Amino acid sequence: MVKDESVAQIAVLGWGLVIAGCILGIFFFNRRTYPLVFIACTALACIAYIRTLWLLGPFAGGGNRILALCLVLAAVWRVPLLLKPPTLSTDVYRYVWDGRIQRLGYDPYTVVPGNSKFRQLHTAETRLMNHPDVPTPYPAAAELFFRAVMTVKESALAMKSAIVLCDAALVAVLLSWLVASHRSHWWVLAYAWNPLVTLEGAGNGHVDLLGALCAVLTAASLVRGRRTVAAITFALAVGIKFLPVVLAPLLWRRVRLRDAALCIGILGALYIPFLGKGRLPFGSLGTYLAHWRFNAPVYSALERVFPAVGLFGVPAGFGFAVAVWAHRHLDLDSPQAWAWPIATTLLFAPAIFPWYLLWVTPFLFTRCTLPLAVWTVSSLSTYWPLPVWAKMMVEYGAVLCVAGGMLAQSVGARRATSFSV
């Protein structure tokens, strides 16, 4: 058994080298100039990642040196993408702009970057941001984070470096959680080797990784009985993006009343620097909900039948419902209890950009979340230069195939058990 596990560990390392080669291919070959190379590299990296997850299942532990080498490999393949300007998204330039104008005394919730009055505030990088015709849509904790990073250095590289530090911290928190819960620490690779994490973190510098760090800190702290810490980190997670608010039922009766009050107080305090303008500091969030649509087949189908105004609460409603179910039926220590409410909310959302799935990536260290792991990587097909229907076939078809296979396997196992009885 020990020998078999050692062989499996070497096999895992081999698949890691495949992922590393694919990441280097993405680094060297521009996706617009070499679209087929980009498709091949992302597809192969995703296959190698899923194969790795399959191999991790029976691991009991041990092999610390090889695991350390695997984590070093993950760190190394992030470096080229960190040093390269983002190629899949320009959101990081909005982060730089928001942090910069805060330092100059302006309110990101009211300032429109494309307004000619603010032309002199731009840098060469901030001129590259998307949607310059609207103010920021990001919540207060994210805005304060942008300001803090820009205080150190005003550049996209500085912002991406800060996100990579969050990435590293998340690995450390996951390792601690796995060890404390007596799980195989090899499951940390479910996060560290995820191609989506590398491309959207080191590559594009998305702030969702900071939010994911706060979310996993909430879960890990709650499991250990650190209720005050859990309340604080949950407030910060919601203050980075509103998505994790659907996890609130998981905290019900697991934190004290004073912890809940502290959470609400912190969330309110985050907005104090942005009050006093005669309006709620939500920026372009309303515009986003009303007009931005991307990769959202479920929401688009519902929108054809029901009025759009009545649909805004649907994603959160389904997410809350799943969280309530998870609170009643799953252990607090179950990663699927945290992953499925977020994934359900995203499934019904009006826009599903690949980096939104970063919120799910810390909670993939169980076979029960394998369909979600597939979704995190199949979502990268939205970057492929293919027709929309083809990209959706790849993204959601892969998830349905895996989920269907797992369901069939489960039904078959139950039938075999009933026959044996």
C-alpha positions as CSV (number, residue, x, y, z in Angstrom):
1,M,0.0,0.0,0.0
2,V,2.8,2.4,0.9
3,K,4.6,1.6,-2.3
4,D,1.4,2.1,-4.3
5,E,0.9,5.5,-2.7
6,S,4.5,6.5,-3.4
7,V,3.9,5.7,-7.0
8,A,0.7,7.7,-7.0
9,Q,2.6,10.7,-5.5
10,I,5.2,10.6,-8.3
11,A,2.3,10.4,-10.8
12,V,0.8,13.5,-9.2
13,L,4.1,15.3,-9.5
14,G,4.2,14.3,-13.2
15,W,0.8,15.8,-13.8
16,G,2.0,18.9,-12.1
17,L,4.8,19.2,-14.6
18,V,2.2,19.0,-17.3
19,I,0.3,21.9,-15.8
20,A,3.5,23.9,-15.5
21,G,4.3,23.3,-19.1
22,C,0.8,24.5,-20.1
23,I,1.1,27.6,-18.0
24,L,4.4,28.4,-19.7
25,G,2.8,27.9,-23.1
26,I,0.1,30.4,-22.1
27,F,2.8,32.8,-21.0
28,F,4.8,32.6,-24.2
29,F,2.0,32.4,-26.8
30,N,-0.5,35.3,-26.9
31,R,-4.1,33.9,-27.1
32,R,-5.1,36.4,-29.8
33,T,-2.1,35.6,-32.0
34,Y,-2.0,31.9,-31.3
35,P,-5.6,30.9,-30.4
36,L,-5.1,27.2,-31.0
37,V,-2.1,27.1,-28.7
38,F,-4.1,28.8,-26.0
39,I,-7.0,26.4,-26.4
40,A,-4.6,23.4,-26.3
41,C,-2.7,24.6,-23.2
42,T,-5.8,25.5,-21.2
43,A,-7.5,22.3,-22.1
44,L,-4.5,20.1,-21.3
45,A,-3.9,22.0,-18.0
46,C,-7.5,21.4,-17.0
47,I,-7.4,17.7,-17.8
48,A,-4.1,17.3,-15.8
49,Y,-5.7,19.1,-12.9
50,I,-8.8,16.9,-12.9
51,R,-6.7,13.8,-13.2
52,T,-4.7,15.0,-10.2
53,L,-7.9,15.4,-8.1
54,W,-8.8,11.8,-9.0
55,L,-5.4,10.5,-7.9
56,L,-5.7,12.5,-4.6
57,G,-8.8,10.6,-3.4
58,P,-7.1,7.5,-1.7
59,F,-4.2,9.4,-0.3
60,A,-3.8,8.9,3.4
61,G,-1.0,11.4,4.0
62,G,2.8,11.2,4.1
63,G,5.2,12.2,1.3
64,N,5.8,15.6,2.8
65,R,8.9,16.2,0.7
66,I,7.1,15.5,-2.6
67,L,4.1,17.6,-1.5
68,A,6.5,20.5,-0.7
69,L,8.0,20.1,-4.1
70,C,4.5,20.2,-5.6
71,L,3.8,23.5,-3.8
72,V,7.1,25.0,-4.9
73,L,6.2,24.0,-8.5
74,A,2.9,25.9,-8.1
75,A,4.7,28.9,-6.8
76,V,7.2,28.9,-9.7
77,W,4.6,28.7,-12.4
78,R,2.9,31.7,-11.0
79,V,5.9,33.9,-11.4
80,P,5.9,34.4,-15.2
81,L,2.2,35.4,-15.2
82,L,2.7,37.7,-12.3
83,L,5.4,39.6,-14.1
84,K,3.4,39.8,-17.4
85,P,0.7,42.4,-17.9
86,P,-2.8,40.8,-17.7
87,T,-4.0,39.4,-21.0
88,L,-7.5,37.9,-20.1
89,S,-9.0,40.8,-18.2
90,T,-8.3,44.5,-17.5
91,D,-10.1,44.7,-14.1
92,V,-6.8,45.2,-12.3
93,Y,-6.4,48.6,-14.0
94,R,-9.8,49.6,-12.4
95,Y,-8.3,48.6,-9.1
96,V,-5.3,50.8,-9.6
97,W,-7.6,53.7,-10.6
98,D,-9.8,53.3,-7.6
99,G,-6.9,53.1,-5.2
100,R,-5.1,56.1,-6.9
101,I,-8.1,58.5,-6.8
102,Q,-8.8,57.7,-3.2
103,R,-5.3,58.7,-2.3
104,L,-5.9,61.9,-4.2
105,G,-9.0,62.7,-2.2
106,Y,-11.7,61.6,-4.7
107,D,-14.6,59.2,-4.2
108,P,-14.6,56.2,-6.5
109,Y,-18.3,55.8,-6.1
110,T,-19.0,59.1,-7.8
111,V,-16.0,59.7,-10.1
112,V,-16.5,58.5,-13.7
113,P,-13.1,57.6,-15.1
114,G,-14.1,58.5,-18.7
115,N,-15.2,62.1,-17.7
116,S,-12.9,64.6,-19.3
117,K,-12.7,66.5,-16.0
118,F,-10.6,63.7,-14.6
119,R,-8.3,63.1,-17.5
120,Q,-5.3,64.5,-15.7
121,L,-5.8,61.8,-12.9
122,H,-5.0,58.9,-15.3
123,T,-1.8,57.1,-15.8
124,A,-0.7,55.0,-18.7
125,E,-2.1,51.9,-17.0
126,T,-5.5,53.3,-15.8
127,R,-6.3,54.3,-19.4
128,L,-6.5,50.6,-20.2
129,M,-9.4,49.9,-17.8
130,N,-12.7,48.6,-19.1
131,H,-16.1,50.4,-18.7
132,P,-14.6,53.9,-18.0
133,D,-18.1,55.3,-18.5
134,V,-19.3,54.2,-15.0
135,P,-18.0,54.6,-11.5
136,T,-16.7,51.6,-9.5
137,P,-19.1,48.7,-8.6
138,Y,-16.9,47.3,-5.9
139,P,-17.9,47.2,-2.2
140,A,-16.0,49.2,0.5
141,A,-13.6,46.6,1.8
142,A,-12.3,46.0,-1.7
143,E,-11.9,49.8,-2.2
144,L,-9.9,50.2,1.0
145,F,-7.7,47.3,-0.1
146,F,-7.1,49.0,-3.4
147,R,-6.1,52.2,-1.6
148,A,-3.8,50.4,0.8
149,V,-1.9,48.7,-2.0
150,M,-1.6,51.9,-4.0
151,T,-0.1,53.5,-1.0
152,V,2.8,51.2,-1.4
153,K,3.2,51.6,-5.2
154,E,0.8,52.7,-7.9
155,S,1.0,49.9,-10.5
156,A,-0.8,46.9,-11.7
157,L,2.2,44.8,-10.7
158,A,1.9,45.9,-7.1
159,M,-1.8,45.0,-7.1
160,K,-1.1,41.6,-8.7
161,S,1.7,41.0,-6.1
162,A,-0.7,41.7,-3.3
163,I,-3.2,39.3,-4.7
164,V,-0.5,36.6,-5.0
165,L,0.3,37.2,-1.3
166,C,-3.4,36.5,-0.6
167,D,-3.0,33.4,-2.8
168,A,-0.1,32.2,-0.7
169,A,-1.9,32.9,2.6
170,L,-4.9,30.9,1.4
171,V,-2.6,27.9,0.8
172,A,-1.3,28.2,4.4
173,V,-4.9,28.5,5.8
174,L,-6.0,25.4,3.8
175,L,-3.0,23.4,5.0
176,S,-3.8,24.3,8.6
177,W,-7.5,23.4,8.1
178,L,-6.6,20.0,6.5
179,V,-4.2,19.1,9.3
180,A,-6.6,20.2,12.0
181,S,-9.4,18.1,10.5
182,H,-7.2,15.0,10.0
183,R,-7.6,15.1,6.2
184,S,-4.8,14.3,3.8
185,H,-2.8,17.5,3.4
186,W,-2.3,16.6,-0.3
187,W,-5.8,18.0,-0.9
188,V,-4.2,21.5,-0.7
189,L,-3.3,20.9,-4.4
190,A,-7.0,21.0,-5.3
191,Y,-6.5,24.8,-4.7
192,A,-2.9,25.4,-5.4
193,W,-2.8,23.6,-8.8
194,N,-6.1,24.9,-10.1
195,P,-5.4,26.6,-13.4
196,L,-8.2,29.1,-12.8
197,V,-6.5,30.3,-9.6
198,T,-3.2,30.7,-11.4
199,L,-4.6,32.6,-14.4
200,E,-7.0,34.8,-12.5
201,G,-4.8,35.4,-9.5
202,A,-1.2,35.8,-10.6
203,G,-2.2,36.4,-14.2
204,N,-5.1,38.9,-13.9
205,G,-4.9,39.9,-10.3
206,H,-8.6,39.6,-9.4
207,V,-9.6,40.8,-5.9
208,D,-11.9,37.7,-5.6
209,L,-8.9,35.8,-4.3
210,L,-8.8,38.2,-1.3
211,G,-12.5,37.5,-0.8
212,A,-11.9,33.7,-1.0
213,L,-9.2,34.0,1.6
214,C,-11.6,35.8,4.0
215,A,-14.3,33.1,3.3
216,V,-12.0,30.2,4.0
217,L,-10.8,32.0,7.1
218,T,-14.4,32.3,8.2
219,A,-15.0,28.5,7.7
220,A,-11.7,27.4,9.3
221,S,-12.2,29.8,12.3
222,L,-15.7,28.7,12.9
223,V,-14.7,25.0,12.8
224,R,-12.1,25.7,15.5
225,G,-14.6,27.7,17.7
226,R,-13.0,31.1,17.0
227,R,-16.4,32.8,16.6
228,T,-15.2,36.4,16.9
229,V,-12.5,35.8,14.2
230,A,-15.1,34.2,12.0
231,A,-17.5,37.1,12.4
232,I,-14.7,39.6,11.4
233,T,-13.6,37.7,8.4
234,F,-17.1,37.1,7.2
235,A,-17.7,40.9,7.3
236,L,-14.6,41.5,5.3
237,A,-15.6,38.8,2.8
238,V,-19.0,40.4,2.2
239,G,-17.2,43.8,2.1
240,I,-15.1,42.6,-0.8
241,K,-18.0,41.3,-2.9
242,F,-21.5,40.7,-1.8
243,L,-21.6,37.1,-3.1
244,P,-20.7,35.4,0.2
245,V,-23.6,36.9,2.0
246,V,-25.5,33.7,1.1
247,L,-23.3,31.9,3.5
248,A,-24.9,33.7,6.5
249,P,-27.2,30.8,7.4
250,L,-24.1,28.7,8.1
251,L,-23.2,31.1,10.9
252,W,-26.7,30.9,12.4
253,R,-26.5,29.8,16.1
254,R,-22.8,29.1,15.6
255,V,-21.7,32.6,16.5
256,R,-22.8,34.6,19.5
257,L,-25.2,37.6,19.3
258,R,-22.3,40.0,20.1
259,D,-20.3,38.4,17.3
260,A,-23.1,39.0,14.8
261,A,-23.4,42.6,16.0
262,L,-19.6,43.0,15.5
263,C,-19.9,41.6,12.0
264,I,-22.7,44.1,11.1
265,G,-20.8,46.9,12.8
266,I,-17.6,46.2,10.8
267,L,-19.5,46.0,7.6
268,G,-21.1,49.3,8.3
269,A,-17.9,50.9,9.4
270,L,-16.2,50.0,6.1
271,Y,-18.5,52.4,4.4
272,I,-18.0,55.4,6.7
273,P,-15.2,56.9,4.5
274,F,-17.5,56.9,1.6
275,L,-20.6,58.5,3.2
276,G,-21.6,62.2,3.1
277,K,-22.2,62.5,-0.7
278,G,-26.0,62.4,-0.3
279,R,-26.3,58.9,-1.8
280,L,-25.6,55.3,-0.9
281,P,-22.1,54.3,-1.9
282,F,-22.9,51.6,-4.4
283,G,-21.4,53.2,-7.5
284,S,-22.4,51.3,-10.7
285,L,-23.6,48.2,-8.9
286,G,-27.2,48.9,-10.1
287,T,-26.0,49.4,-13.6
288,Y,-24.2,46.1,-13.4
289,L,-27.3,44.2,-12.2
290,A,-29.5,45.8,-14.8
291,H,-27.4,45.6,-17.9
292,W,-24.4,43.3,-17.7
293,R,-25.0,39.8,-19.0
294,F,-22.4,37.2,-19.6
295,N,-22.2,33.4,-19.7
296,A,-25.5,33.1,-17.8
297,P,-27.8,30.5,-19.5
298,V,-30.1,30.0,-16.5
299,Y,-30.6,33.7,-15.8
300,S,-31.1,34.4,-19.5
301,A,-33.7,31.7,-19.8
302,L,-35.6,33.1,-16.7
303,E,-35.3,36.6,-18.1
304,R,-37.3,35.6,-21.2
305,V,-40.2,34.4,-19.0
306,F,-40.2,36.7,-16.0
307,P,-39.7,40.5,-15.5
308,A,-36.0,41.4,-15.0
309,V,-36.7,43.5,-11.9
310,G,-38.2,40.5,-10.1
311,L,-35.2,38.3,-10.9
312,F,-32.5,40.3,-9.0
313,G,-33.2,38.4,-5.8
314,V,-33.4,34.9,-7.4
315,P,-29.6,34.0,-7.3
316,A,-29.3,35.0,-3.6
317,G,-32.6,33.3,-2.8
318,F,-31.4,30.0,-4.2
319,G,-28.0,30.4,-2.5
320,F,-29.6,31.1,0.9
321,A,-31.9,28.0,0.5
322,V,-28.9,25.7,-0.2
323,A,-27.0,27.2,2.7
324,V,-30.0,26.6,5.0
325,W,-30.1,23.0,3.8
326,A,-26.4,22.6,4.4
327,H,-26.7,24.0,7.9
328,R,-29.3,21.4,8.7
329,H,-27.8,18.3,7.0
330,L,-24.0,18.8,6.6
331,D,-21.2,19.2,9.2
332,L,-19.7,22.6,9.6
333,D,-16.4,21.1,8.7
334,S,-17.7,19.9,5.3
335,P,-16.2,21.9,2.5
336,Q,-19.3,21.2,0.4
337,A,-21.4,23.1,2.9
338,W,-19.5,26.3,2.0
339,A,-19.0,25.6,-1.7
340,W,-22.5,24.7,-2.9
341,P,-24.4,27.8,-1.7
342,I,-21.9,30.0,-3.6
343,A,-21.9,27.8,-6.7
344,T,-25.7,27.8,-6.7
345,T,-25.8,31.6,-6.4
346,L,-23.4,31.9,-9.4
347,L,-25.4,29.4,-11.4
348,F,-28.4,31.7,-11.3
349,A,-26.4,34.9,-11.6
350,P,-26.9,37.4,-14.5
351,A,-23.2,37.3,-15.3
352,I,-20.7,34.4,-14.6
353,F,-17.2,35.5,-15.3
354,P,-14.6,32.8,-14.7
355,W,-13.0,34.7,-11.8
356,Y,-16.3,34.6,-9.9
357,L,-15.6,30.9,-9.4
358,L,-12.5,31.7,-7.4
359,W,-14.8,31.9,-4.4
360,V,-15.4,28.2,-4.7
361,T,-11.8,27.1,-5.2
362,P,-10.8,26.8,-1.5
363,F,-13.5,24.3,-0.9
364,L,-12.7,21.6,-3.4
365,F,-10.9,19.1,-1.1
366,T,-13.6,16.4,-1.3
367,R,-15.0,14.2,-4.0
368,C,-18.4,15.7,-3.4
369,T,-17.3,18.9,-5.0
370,L,-15.8,17.3,-8.1
371,P,-18.4,18.8,-10.4
372,L,-17.6,22.2,-9.0
373,A,-13.9,21.6,-9.6
374,V,-14.7,20.8,-13.2
375,W,-16.7,24.0,-13.5
376,T,-13.9,26.1,-12.2
377,V,-11.6,24.9,-15.0
378,S,-14.2,24.4,-17.7
379,S,-15.2,28.1,-17.3
380,L,-11.8,29.0,-18.9
381,S,-13.4,28.0,-22.2
382,T,-15.2,31.4,-22.1
383,Y,-11.8,32.8,-23.2
384,W,-11.6,30.5,-26.3
385,P,-12.3,32.1,-29.7
386,L,-15.3,30.0,-30.3
387,P,-19.0,30.6,-30.9
388,V,-20.9,31.3,-27.6
389,W,-22.9,28.0,-28.0
390,A,-19.7,26.0,-28.4
391,K,-18.1,27.6,-25.3
392,M,-21.2,26.8,-23.2
393,M,-21.3,23.3,-24.5
394,V,-17.7,22.8,-23.2
395,E,-18.2,24.6,-19.9
396,Y,-21.5,23.2,-18.8
397,G,-21.4,20.0,-20.7
398,A,-18.2,18.9,-18.9
399,V,-19.9,19.6,-15.5
400,L,-23.1,17.7,-16.5
401,C,-21.0,14.7,-17.7
402,V,-19.1,14.5,-14.4
403,A,-22.2,15.1,-12.2
404,G,-24.1,12.5,-14.2
405,G,-21.3,10.0,-13.9
406,M,-21.1,10.5,-10.2
407,L,-24.9,10.1,-9.8
408,A,-24.8,6.9,-11.9
409,Q,-22.0,5.5,-9.8
410,S,-23.8,6.3,-6.6
411,V,-27.1,4.7,-7.8
412,G,-25.2,1.6,-8.9
413,A,-23.5,1.3,-5.5
414,R,-26.8,1.6,-3.7
415,R,-28.3,-1.1,-5.9
416,A,-25.4,-3.4,-5.4
417,T,-25.7,-2.9,-1.6
418,S,-29.5,-3.6,-1.7
419,F,-28.9,-6.8,-3.7
420,S,-26.2,-8.0,-1.4
421,V,-28.6,-7.5,1.6
